[in-house]
Amino acid sequence: MNKRKTVAVFFGGCSAEYTVSLQSAGAVIRSIDKDRYQLVLIGMNHSFGTWLWYRGSIESIEDDSWEQKSECVQVFASFDKKVHGL
């Protein structure tokens, strides 16, 4: 059985580099081999720093309409050694 590894791609943020991050994320997402890796896309809202699990299109990330989509669910990172993930 060939199980794909899970890779998280983080994008966005509260800095002046927000739009650069969106374009970089788009390039990374497009270049990753989807047969080998399962992607989890986590965007950070520009205004409030809210973390959102995003399951929509790459184009919506690149044109900065991603967080207006219903494909977003707020998430929190677990820093507990016993609970891994979001």
Number of C-alpha atoms within 10 A of each C-alpha: 3 6 9 12 11 11 13 12 14 17 22 25 20 13 11 10 11 17 18 13 19 24 19 16 21 20 13 11 16 11 9 13 10 12 10 13 14 15 17 15 20 21 26 20 17 17 9 9 13 15 21 21 20 22 16 15 13 19 13 15 23 18 12 15 11 22 19 9 13 10 13 18 13 13 15 11 10 11 10 8 7 7 9 9 11 11
